[in-house]
Amino acid sequence: MNATLAATPPHTPSTIEVTRPDLDQGLGTAGKIGFGAAIVAAIGYVAYSVYSDASAVGIEPTTYLPFLLLFIALLIALGFEFVNGFHDTANAVATVIYTNAMPANIAVVWSGFFNFLGVLLSTGVVAFGIVSLLPVELILQVGSNAGFAMVFALLLAAILWNLATWWLGIPSSSSHTLIGSIIGVGVANALMHGKSGTSGVDWSKATDIGKALLLSPLIGFSVAALLFLAMKVLIRKRELYEEPKDGLPPPLWIRALLIFTCTGVSFAHGSNDGQKGMGLIMLILIGTVPTAYALNRAVPERYMAEFHSQSVAAEMVLRSDSAGANIAPADARRHVTAYIAERNFTPETLPALSVLVHDVDAQVTAYGSLAKVPAAAVSNIRNDMYLASEAIKGLGKQKPTVLSENGQETLATYKESLDAGTRFIPTWVKIAVAFALGLGTMVGWRRIVVTVGEKIGKTHLTYAQGAAAELVAMGTILGADHLGLPVSTTHVLSSGVAGTMAANRSGLQMSTIRNLLMAWVLTLPVSIVIAGGLYMIFARMF
């Protein structure tokens, strides 16, 4: 398919004819059959994995309703990752397609595979960072009706906004959308319980994530522009700065560079974005099948001895005179829960946490291992371990003067032990999310690819511009993944393309830039409103 694009090289007001890459090639009959078979196989694999894990811990369903809700929730969570895949595919493949480095149909399959690989090799840090944004009371009661309402509301809100922006061909952030949905659920939950809307969210964590989302497009724009200018100074190869001609592939070394950057962005996107679905799936599993998923039954044998010694050390740090001697475990939990929700440090905070740490250690030690904790006690022990971990994280940020630096380090070590027992992701969850995200990249990508490839700058994307934008996107996302922060692949890549256009004095299409900015501004408030409204509806239905 041919199209005429206005291409204006720097200081040259001429209009030239270029060939749009072929975007109409599909997967073919064999590809469609394989695609459908992969979806069926993934769903069957998920069902078998849940059944196998439940059977391994002796769970025999007395009613099928919770498992039906579990299956629906898992499909919605995987559906979010699927939509995330085709919504964000353009970020990786637009540059290789519009520079003729790879045919479109091959590029999306290539990107899908490396998204798949990125999910499988991800750390899981981002997954639990997203989860910690949710209200503590909903996390502790995730298996309740309110818990299901929370999961359904935030996932459906994120899917709806992603589909709306995709339909309009506007690159927007799936990360931004999911975080807005989580905030909406938190605010709605607080209002429904007669609290201030601001009390329903961990705003310190939300602020950290907000800064990452705010800075990432600025980094993408400025660093990509600087990298492009540096390339023009250091790499004096004229063909690198010329637009593709007549659909011909670029020289081999340029093609290799572009494919490398496409691969890196795909892998980084899978590694970062795939984790968001993992965290929510783990919440669903913990709420419906706690015996199998609330505690990590696969910890190594040395775990128990290390956990006990670190618990004793943490308790000694937290013990303050005799202030905590008369606090009952139930009261200690209430104090710690209030501290996590309100971040209000009081004289009772450390003694209460000390009692909670002692109680957790006593229970875990009594059973001998996490694998031997009976079903009736699993949820309570997991919740206590979660409370202790979140409280220690809060103390690490507030750094109260009563805690020495050595004491903080002792608590941080103890927190790692708590997290090893509760914050884990089974291999099958990674594989299921990897399939959803990877398969999603292979469909629905055309709308946003056209926007990124044709509608950001006034000239056709050159080889150097594509490489610079992709290199910056890859580096930014991998860095954020290492820090445990979610960033927007869409924002980084789109702003990177815009930065290279500005650096080349190619000009920007302001209508597209306005749409991008509008989506960036509206994503949070719209997703907050949609998720909050859905949560209020679902909370009354369940």
C-alpha positions as CSV (number, residue, x, y, z in Angstrom):
1,M,0.0,0.0,0.0
2,N,1.5,3.3,-1.0
3,A,0.9,6.6,0.7
4,T,2.4,10.1,0.3
5,L,4.0,11.5,3.4
6,A,5.2,15.1,3.8
7,A,8.9,14.7,4.4
8,T,10.9,17.8,5.1
9,P,14.6,17.4,5.7
10,P,16.3,20.0,7.7
11,H,16.3,23.4,5.9
12,T,14.8,21.8,2.8
13,P,11.1,22.8,2.2
14,S,10.5,20.1,-0.5
15,T,8.0,17.3,-0.4
16,I,9.2,13.9,-1.4
17,E,7.5,10.6,-2.1
18,V,8.2,7.7,0.2
19,T,6.7,4.2,0.4
20,R,4.8,3.2,3.5
21,P,5.8,-0.3,4.6
22,D,3.3,-3.1,4.0
23,L,1.2,-3.2,7.1
24,D,-1.5,-5.6,5.8
25,Q,0.3,-8.9,5.9
26,G,-1.2,-11.1,8.5
27,L,-0.1,-14.2,10.3
28,G,-1.4,-16.4,7.5
29,T,-3.6,-19.5,7.9
30,A,-0.9,-21.5,9.6
31,G,-0.1,-18.6,11.9
32,K,-3.8,-18.1,12.8
33,I,-4.2,-21.8,13.6
34,G,-1.0,-21.7,15.7
35,F,-2.2,-18.6,17.4
36,G,-5.6,-20.1,18.4
37,A,-3.9,-23.3,19.5
38,A,-1.5,-21.3,21.7
39,I,-4.4,-19.5,23.4
40,V,-6.3,-22.8,24.1
41,A,-3.1,-24.4,25.4
42,A,-2.3,-21.4,27.7
43,I,-5.9,-21.5,29.2
44,G,-5.6,-25.3,29.7
45,Y,-2.2,-24.9,31.2
46,V,-3.5,-22.3,33.7
47,A,-6.5,-24.5,34.7
48,Y,-4.3,-27.6,35.1
49,S,-1.7,-25.7,37.2
50,V,-4.2,-24.4,39.6
51,Y,-5.8,-27.8,39.9
52,S,-2.4,-29.4,40.4
53,D,-1.3,-27.0,43.1
54,A,-4.6,-27.2,44.9
55,S,-4.5,-31.0,44.9
56,A,-0.9,-31.0,46.1
57,V,-2.0,-29.3,49.3
58,G,-5.1,-31.5,49.7
59,I,-7.8,-29.0,48.7
60,E,-11.0,-30.7,47.7
61,P,-13.7,-28.1,46.6
62,T,-16.9,-28.3,48.5
63,T,-18.4,-25.6,46.2
64,Y,-17.3,-24.6,42.7
65,L,-18.3,-20.9,43.0
66,P,-15.0,-19.7,44.4
67,F,-13.1,-21.6,41.6
68,L,-15.4,-20.2,39.0
69,L,-14.7,-16.7,40.3
70,L,-11.0,-17.6,40.4
71,F,-11.1,-18.7,36.7
72,I,-12.9,-15.6,35.6
73,A,-10.6,-13.3,37.5
74,L,-7.5,-15.1,36.0
75,L,-8.9,-14.7,32.5
76,I,-9.5,-11.0,33.1
77,A,-6.0,-10.5,34.5
78,L,-4.5,-12.4,31.5
79,G,-6.8,-10.4,29.3
80,F,-5.3,-7.2,30.6
81,E,-1.8,-8.5,29.7
82,F,-3.1,-9.5,26.2
83,V,-4.5,-6.0,25.6
84,N,-1.3,-4.5,27.0
85,G,0.6,-6.6,24.5
86,F,-1.1,-5.3,21.3
87,H,-1.6,-1.8,22.8
88,D,2.2,-1.4,23.4
89,T,3.6,-3.4,20.5
90,A,4.2,-0.3,18.5
91,N,6.8,0.9,20.9
92,A,9.1,-1.9,19.9
93,V,8.2,-2.5,16.2
94,A,7.4,0.9,14.7
95,T,11.0,1.8,14.1
96,V,12.0,-1.5,12.5
97,I,8.9,-1.5,10.3
98,Y,9.2,2.1,9.1
99,T,13.0,1.7,8.4
100,N,12.3,-1.5,6.5
101,A,14.6,-3.4,8.8
102,M,12.0,-6.1,9.3
103,P,8.7,-6.9,7.5
104,A,5.7,-6.0,9.8
105,N,4.4,-9.6,10.1
106,I,7.8,-10.9,11.1
107,A,8.5,-7.9,13.4
108,V,5.5,-8.5,15.6
109,V,6.2,-12.2,16.0
110,W,9.8,-11.4,16.8
111,S,8.7,-8.8,19.4
112,G,6.1,-11.2,20.8
113,F,8.8,-13.8,21.4
114,F,11.1,-11.4,23.2
115,N,8.2,-10.0,25.3
116,F,7.6,-13.6,26.3
117,L,11.2,-14.1,27.2
118,G,11.3,-10.8,29.2
119,V,8.4,-11.9,31.3
120,L,10.0,-15.3,32.1
121,L,13.3,-13.7,33.2
122,S,11.8,-10.8,35.2
123,T,12.6,-10.3,38.9
124,G,9.1,-9.8,40.3
125,V,10.1,-6.6,42.1
126,V,7.8,-4.4,40.1
127,A,4.9,-6.9,40.6
128,F,4.8,-6.4,44.3
129,G,5.5,-2.7,44.1
130,I,2.3,-2.3,42.2
131,V,0.4,-4.4,44.7
132,S,1.6,-2.3,47.7
133,L,-0.4,0.7,46.3
134,L,-3.6,-1.1,47.2
135,P,-5.4,-0.4,50.5
136,V,-3.9,-2.6,53.2
137,E,-7.4,-3.8,54.4
138,L,-8.3,-5.0,50.9
139,I,-5.0,-6.9,50.6
140,L,-5.6,-8.6,53.9
141,Q,-9.1,-9.6,52.9
142,V,-8.4,-10.2,49.2
143,G,-10.5,-13.4,49.3
144,S,-13.6,-11.6,50.4
145,N,-16.3,-10.2,48.2
146,A,-14.6,-6.8,48.5
147,G,-11.4,-8.4,47.2
148,F,-13.1,-9.8,44.1
149,A,-14.8,-6.4,43.5
150,M,-11.4,-4.7,43.8
151,V,-9.7,-7.0,41.3
152,F,-12.5,-7.0,38.7
153,A,-12.9,-3.2,39.0
154,L,-9.3,-2.2,38.5
155,L,-8.6,-4.7,35.7
156,L,-11.7,-3.9,33.7
157,A,-11.1,-0.2,34.1
158,A,-7.6,-0.6,32.8
159,I,-8.7,-2.8,29.9
160,L,-11.5,-0.3,28.9
161,W,-9.2,2.7,28.8
162,N,-6.5,0.8,26.9
163,L,-9.0,-0.3,24.3
164,A,-10.4,3.2,23.9
165,T,-7.0,4.8,23.3
166,W,-6.0,1.9,21.0
167,W,-9.2,2.4,18.9
168,L,-8.3,6.0,18.5
169,G,-4.7,5.2,17.6
170,I,-3.3,7.2,20.5
171,P,-0.3,5.7,22.3
172,S,-1.0,5.8,26.0
173,S,0.5,4.1,29.0
174,S,-0.8,0.8,30.3
175,S,1.2,1.4,33.5
176,H,-0.4,4.8,33.9
177,T,-3.8,3.2,33.4
178,L,-3.3,0.4,35.9
179,I,-2.0,2.7,38.6
180,G,-4.9,5.1,38.1
181,S,-7.3,2.1,38.4
182,I,-5.6,1.0,41.7
183,I,-5.9,4.6,43.1
184,G,-9.5,4.7,42.0
185,V,-10.3,1.5,43.9
186,G,-8.5,2.8,47.0
187,V,-10.2,6.1,47.0
188,A,-13.7,4.5,46.5
189,N,-13.0,1.9,49.2
190,A,-12.1,4.7,51.7
191,L,-15.2,6.8,50.8
192,M,-17.5,3.8,51.2
193,H,-16.2,3.3,54.7
194,G,-16.7,6.9,55.7
195,K,-13.0,7.9,55.4
196,S,-11.2,10.6,53.5
197,G,-10.5,9.6,50.0
198,T,-6.9,10.3,50.5
199,S,-6.6,7.6,53.1
200,G,-7.2,4.8,50.7
201,V,-3.8,4.8,48.9
202,D,-0.2,4.6,49.9
203,W,0.6,8.0,48.6
204,S,4.3,7.8,49.3
205,K,4.5,4.8,46.9
206,A,2.1,6.5,44.5
207,T,4.4,9.6,44.5
208,D,7.5,7.5,43.7
209,I,5.6,5.8,40.8
210,G,4.2,9.2,39.7
211,K,7.7,10.7,39.5
212,A,8.9,7.7,37.4
213,L,6.0,8.2,35.0
214,L,6.5,11.9,34.9
215,L,10.3,11.8,34.4
216,S,10.4,8.9,31.9
217,P,9.0,10.8,28.9
218,L,11.2,13.8,29.7
219,I,14.2,11.5,29.8
220,G,13.1,9.8,26.6
221,F,12.8,13.1,24.7
222,S,16.0,14.8,26.0
223,V,18.3,11.8,26.0
224,A,17.1,10.6,22.6
225,A,17.7,14.0,21.2
226,L,21.2,14.2,22.7
227,L,22.0,10.7,21.5
228,F,20.9,11.5,18.0
229,L,23.1,14.7,17.9
230,A,26.0,12.7,19.2
231,M,25.5,10.1,16.5
232,K,25.6,12.8,13.8
233,V,29.0,14.0,15.2
234,L,30.6,10.7,15.8
235,I,29.1,8.5,13.0
236,R,29.5,10.3,9.7
237,K,27.7,7.8,7.5
238,R,25.2,9.7,5.3
239,E,22.9,6.7,4.8
240,L,22.2,6.6,8.5
241,Y,20.4,9.9,8.4
242,E,18.5,9.4,5.2
243,E,15.0,8.0,5.1
244,P,14.4,4.5,3.7
245,K,14.0,4.4,-0.1
246,D,11.5,2.3,-2.1
247,G,11.0,-0.3,0.6
248,L,14.6,-1.5,0.5
249,P,16.1,-2.8,3.7
250,P,18.9,-0.6,5.2
251,P,22.6,-1.6,5.1
252,L,23.4,-4.7,7.1
253,W,25.1,-3.0,10.0
254,I,22.2,-0.5,10.4
255,R,19.7,-3.3,10.1
256,A,21.5,-5.2,12.8
257,L,21.4,-2.2,15.1
258,L,17.7,-1.6,14.6
259,I,16.8,-5.2,15.2
260,F,18.9,-5.2,18.3
261,T,17.1,-2.2,19.7
262,C,13.7,-3.7,18.8
263,T,14.7,-6.8,20.6
264,G,15.9,-4.9,23.6
265,V,12.7,-2.8,23.9
266,S,10.6,-5.9,23.5
267,F,12.5,-7.8,26.2
268,A,12.5,-4.7,28.6
269,H,8.7,-4.2,28.0
270,G,8.0,-7.8,28.9
271,S,10.2,-7.7,31.9
272,N,8.6,-4.5,33.3
273,D,5.0,-4.6,32.1
274,G,4.5,-8.3,32.5
275,Q,5.1,-8.1,36.2
276,K,2.1,-5.9,36.8
277,G,-0.3,-8.7,35.8
278,M,1.8,-11.2,37.9
279,G,1.2,-9.2,41.1
280,L,-2.5,-9.0,40.6
281,I,-2.8,-12.7,39.7
282,M,-0.9,-13.5,42.9
283,L,-3.5,-11.5,44.8
284,I,-6.3,-13.4,43.2
285,L,-4.6,-16.8,43.9
286,I,-3.9,-15.8,47.6
287,G,-7.5,-14.8,48.0
288,T,-9.1,-17.9,46.6
289,V,-6.6,-20.7,47.2
290,P,-4.5,-19.4,50.2
291,T,-3.4,-22.9,51.2
292,A,-1.5,-23.3,48.0
293,Y,-0.4,-19.7,47.3
294,A,-0.3,-17.6,50.4
295,L,3.0,-18.9,51.7
296,N,6.0,-20.0,49.7
297,R,6.2,-23.7,50.4
298,A,9.3,-24.1,48.1
299,V,11.7,-22.1,50.4
300,P,15.1,-23.9,50.9
301,E,15.6,-26.0,54.1
302,R,17.9,-23.4,55.6
303,Y,15.1,-20.8,55.5
304,M,13.6,-21.8,58.9
305,A,16.8,-21.4,60.9
306,E,17.6,-18.1,59.2
307,F,14.1,-16.8,59.7
308,H,14.1,-17.6,63.4
309,S,17.5,-16.0,64.0
310,Q,16.5,-12.9,62.1
311,S,13.2,-12.7,63.9
312,V,14.9,-12.7,67.3
313,A,17.3,-10.0,66.1
314,A,14.5,-7.9,64.8
315,E,12.5,-8.3,68.0
316,M,15.5,-7.1,70.0
317,V,15.8,-4.0,67.9
318,L,12.1,-3.2,68.2
319,R,11.8,-3.9,72.0
320,S,11.6,-0.6,73.9
321,D,11.6,-0.8,77.7
322,S,8.4,-2.6,78.8
323,A,6.0,-0.6,76.6
324,G,5.0,-3.6,74.6
325,A,4.7,-6.0,77.4
326,N,0.9,-5.7,77.8
327,I,0.0,-5.4,74.1
328,A,-2.0,-8.5,73.0
329,P,-1.3,-9.9,69.5
330,A,-4.8,-8.8,68.2
331,D,-4.1,-5.2,69.4
332,A,-0.6,-5.3,68.0
333,R,-2.1,-6.2,64.6
334,R,-4.5,-3.2,64.8
335,H,-1.7,-0.8,65.7
336,V,0.5,-2.1,62.9
337,T,-2.3,-2.0,60.3
338,A,-3.2,1.6,61.3
339,Y,0.5,2.6,61.0
340,I,0.7,1.1,57.5
341,A,-2.6,2.8,56.4
342,E,-1.9,6.2,57.9
343,R,2.0,6.3,58.2
344,N,1.5,7.9,61.6
345,F,4.4,6.8,63.8
346,T,3.3,6.6,67.5
347,P,5.0,5.4,70.7
348,E,3.0,2.1,70.3
349,T,4.3,1.4,66.8
350,L,7.6,-0.3,67.6
351,P,6.3,-2.3,70.6
352,A,3.3,-3.5,68.6
353,L,5.5,-4.5,65.7
354,S,7.8,-6.3,68.2
355,V,4.8,-8.3,69.5
356,L,3.7,-9.1,65.9
357,V,7.3,-10.3,65.0
358,H,7.4,-12.5,68.1
359,D,4.0,-14.0,67.3
360,V,4.8,-14.7,63.7
361,D,8.1,-16.4,64.7
362,A,6.4,-18.5,67.3
363,Q,3.7,-19.7,64.9
364,V,6.1,-20.5,62.0
365,T,8.6,-22.2,64.4
366,A,5.9,-24.3,65.9
367,Y,4.9,-25.8,62.6
368,G,8.5,-26.5,61.6
369,S,8.3,-25.2,58.0
370,L,6.0,-23.1,55.8
371,A,5.0,-26.2,54.0
372,K,3.5,-27.7,57.2
373,V,1.3,-24.7,58.1
374,P,-2.3,-26.0,58.2
375,A,-4.9,-24.6,55.9
376,A,-6.7,-22.9,58.7
377,A,-3.6,-20.9,59.8
378,V,-2.2,-20.0,56.4
379,S,-4.1,-16.8,55.8
380,N,-3.5,-15.4,59.2
381,I,0.3,-16.1,59.1
382,R,0.6,-14.7,55.7
383,N,-1.3,-11.5,56.6
384,D,0.9,-11.1,59.7
385,M,4.1,-11.5,57.7
386,Y,2.8,-9.0,55.1
387,L,1.9,-6.5,57.9
388,A,5.4,-6.8,59.4
389,S,7.1,-6.4,56.0
390,E,5.0,-3.3,55.1
391,A,5.6,-1.7,58.5
392,I,9.3,-2.2,58.2
393,K,9.3,-0.7,54.8
394,G,7.5,2.3,56.2
395,L,10.0,2.6,59.0
396,G,12.8,2.5,56.5
397,K,11.3,5.6,54.7
398,Q,10.5,7.5,57.9
399,K,13.7,6.6,59.7
400,P,12.5,7.4,63.3
401,T,15.2,8.6,65.6
402,V,14.6,5.8,68.1
403,L,16.0,3.3,65.5
404,S,19.7,3.3,65.0
405,E,21.3,2.7,61.6
406,N,22.3,-0.8,62.6
407,G,18.8,-1.4,63.8
408,Q,17.5,-0.4,60.4
409,E,19.8,-2.8,58.7
410,T,18.7,-5.6,61.0
411,L,15.1,-4.9,60.2
412,A,15.8,-4.7,56.4
413,T,17.4,-8.2,56.6
414,Y,14.4,-9.5,58.5
415,K,12.1,-8.0,55.8
416,E,13.9,-9.9,53.1
417,S,13.2,-13.1,55.0
418,L,9.5,-12.2,55.3
419,D,9.3,-11.4,51.6
420,A,11.0,-14.7,50.7
421,G,8.1,-16.5,52.5
422,T,5.2,-14.4,51.0
423,R,6.3,-12.6,47.8
424,F,6.9,-15.3,45.3
425,I,5.6,-16.0,41.8
426,P,5.1,-19.6,40.7
427,T,6.7,-20.5,37.4
428,W,3.3,-21.3,35.8
429,V,2.1,-17.7,36.5
430,K,5.1,-16.3,34.7
431,I,4.5,-18.6,31.8
432,A,0.8,-17.7,31.6
433,V,1.5,-14.0,31.6
434,A,4.3,-14.4,29.1
435,F,1.9,-16.2,26.8
436,A,-0.8,-13.5,27.2
437,L,1.7,-10.6,26.6
438,G,3.6,-12.3,23.9
439,L,0.5,-13.4,21.9
440,G,-1.1,-9.9,22.4
441,T,1.9,-8.3,20.6
442,M,0.9,-10.2,17.4
443,V,-2.5,-8.7,16.9
444,G,-4.1,-5.2,16.8
445,W,-0.8,-3.4,16.5
446,R,-1.4,-1.5,13.2
447,R,-3.2,1.6,14.6
448,I,-0.6,2.7,17.0
449,V,2.3,1.7,14.7
450,V,1.0,4.2,12.1
451,T,0.8,6.9,14.7
452,V,4.4,6.3,15.9
453,G,5.8,5.8,12.5
454,E,4.0,8.6,10.6
455,K,2.3,11.1,12.8
456,I,4.8,12.3,15.3
457,G,7.3,14.0,13.1
458,K,6.8,15.9,9.8
459,T,9.5,13.8,8.1
460,H,9.9,10.1,7.6
461,L,11.7,8.3,10.4
462,T,15.4,7.8,9.6
463,Y,17.6,4.9,10.6
464,A,19.5,7.0,13.2
465,Q,16.3,8.4,14.7
466,G,14.8,4.9,15.1
467,A,17.9,3.5,16.7
468,A,18.4,6.5,19.1
469,A,14.8,6.4,20.3
470,E,14.8,2.6,20.8
471,L,18.2,2.6,22.6
472,V,17.0,5.2,25.1
473,A,13.7,3.4,25.6
474,M,15.5,0.1,26.2
475,G,17.9,1.6,28.7
476,T,15.3,3.6,30.6
477,I,12.9,0.6,31.0
478,L,15.7,-1.8,32.1
479,G,16.9,0.8,34.6
480,A,13.4,1.2,36.0
481,D,13.0,-2.5,36.2
482,H,16.2,-2.8,38.2
483,L,14.8,-0.1,40.6
484,G,11.4,-1.8,40.9
485,L,9.6,1.1,39.3
486,P,6.9,0.8,36.6
487,V,7.5,3.2,33.7
488,S,5.6,3.7,30.5
489,T,7.2,2.1,27.5
490,T,4.8,4.1,25.3
491,H,5.7,7.5,26.8
492,V,9.5,6.8,26.6
493,L,9.5,5.6,23.0
494,S,7.0,8.2,21.7
495,S,8.8,11.0,23.4
496,G,12.1,9.6,22.1
497,V,10.9,9.7,18.5
498,A,9.7,13.3,19.1
499,G,13.1,14.2,20.6
500,T,15.0,12.9,17.6
501,M,12.7,14.8,15.3
502,A,13.2,18.0,17.3
503,A,17.0,17.5,17.3
504,N,17.0,17.0,13.5
505,R,14.8,20.1,13.1
506,S,12.4,17.9,11.2
507,G,9.3,19.5,12.9
508,L,6.6,17.9,14.9
509,Q,3.0,17.2,14.0
510,M,1.4,19.2,16.8
511,S,-2.1,17.6,16.5
512,T,-0.5,14.2,17.4
513,I,1.6,15.8,20.2
514,R,-1.6,17.3,21.6
515,N,-3.3,13.9,21.5
516,L,-0.4,12.3,23.3
517,L,-0.3,15.0,25.9
518,M,-4.1,14.8,26.3
519,A,-3.9,11.0,26.8
520,W,-1.1,11.5,29.3
521,V,-3.1,14.1,31.3
522,L,-6.4,12.3,31.2
523,T,-5.3,8.7,31.8
524,L,-5.0,9.0,35.5
525,P,-8.2,10.9,36.3
526,V,-10.3,8.9,33.8
527,S,-9.0,5.5,35.0
528,I,-9.5,6.6,38.7
529,V,-13.1,7.5,38.0
530,I,-13.9,4.3,36.0
531,A,-12.3,2.0,38.5
532,G,-13.8,3.8,41.5
533,G,-17.3,3.6,39.9
534,L,-16.9,-0.1,39.0
535,Y,-15.7,-0.9,42.5
536,M,-18.7,0.7,44.1
537,I,-21.0,-1.2,41.7
538,F,-19.2,-4.6,42.2
539,A,-18.9,-4.2,46.0
540,R,-22.7,-4.0,46.1
541,M,-23.2,-6.9,43.7
542,F,-20.9,-9.5,45.4
